[in-house]
Structures are given as structure tokens and as C-alpha cells.
Amino acid sequence: MADLKKLPPEDDGRTVADMNVEGFKWYRPKNDTYEAERKKLRELNITPRERRAMIKGALSVMLPVALGVMLCVAAVFMIAYFWLR
């Protein structure tokens, strides 16, 4: 039989290090404004169709910019490739 003193201690719920670090996706501010903002968003009662329309609008604005940046990067690589060849 194993000695009870050699067993690891159980998790008692104490916090050794606070992992609530700003910038992480699970970060929660200490104040109540975060919950208030979430409540306001829930009260908007946006339908799935409206949500998809918002996402489509945001993507239609960002996509041309992203494609332009990708084309510029590709052009720089092509110029460097032919120049250093």
C-alpha cells in the first residue's frame, strides 16, 4: 500500500499565479464594464441573418486591402528573385 504522505496534494482551489494576463484570449478585466458590454450586445437581439450581413460587410472592406498587401509582397519577392538571380 502507498504511504499517504507520499501522495501529491489535491487541488484546493488556491491561486498560485494569476493567469489573467492582458492580451490573452481568456483575459477578463477586473471591473464590471466587460460584463455590462456583453449584456448590451446580448440585448441587441441580432438575428443570424443580420450577423452574417455584418461579417460579409466587414470582409468586403478588409479583403481588397489584404489582397493588395499580398500582391505587393509577391511583387517584392519577384523583383528580388529576378534581381539576385
N, C-alpha and C positions, 0 to 999 in steps of 0.2 A: 504494500500500500504506500502511496505517496505521502510524504510528510506535508502537513498543511502549511507549514512555514515556508516551504519552497514554492508554493503555487503563486502565480503572479496576482497582484491586487486587481480587483474588479474595478470597472469604471464607475466612479461615484458621482460623475457629472460636473466635477470641478473643471474650470478652465485654466489650463496651464499657459497657453499663449492665445491671445485674441487673433483669430484668423479673419476678422472683418477688416480687410485692407482695401483702401480706396483704389479703384482701378480693376479689381477683380470682378467677375460677373456676378458673384454672390454678395457683393458689398451692399450693406444696408446702413443708411445714415442713422445716427443715434436719435435724431429728433423725429417728430411726428409728421413732418411735411411730406415725407415719402409716402406714408400711408394715406395722407389726405389727397395727394396727387393721384394715387392709384384709385381711390374711391371716386374722384371726379371723372377719371377715364371710364370707369365701370358705369357711371351714371349717364354717359353719353348715349348708351344703347345703340351702338353702331351695328348694323346688320352685316353679315358676311359679304354680301354683295358690295356694300359701301367700303368695307375694309379692303377688298380686292381692288376696287377702283382707286383707293388711296395708294396702295402699293404699286399699282400699274402707273399712276401718275408720277410717283417718286422715281420709279425705274426709268420712265421715259425721259426724265430730266437728267438722271445720272448716266445712263447708258451712252449717249453721244460723247460725253466728256471722257468716260472711261475708254471708249474706242479711240478717241483722239490721242489720249496719252499712250495707249498701246501701239498705235501707229507711229507715233514719234519715237518711242523706244525701239521699235523694229527698224525704223529708218536709220537711227544712230548705229545700231548693230550692223546693218547692211553697209553703211558707209565705212565703218571701222573694218569690217571684213574685207571689202574690196581695196581699201587703202593699205592695209597691212599684209595683203596677200603676196 
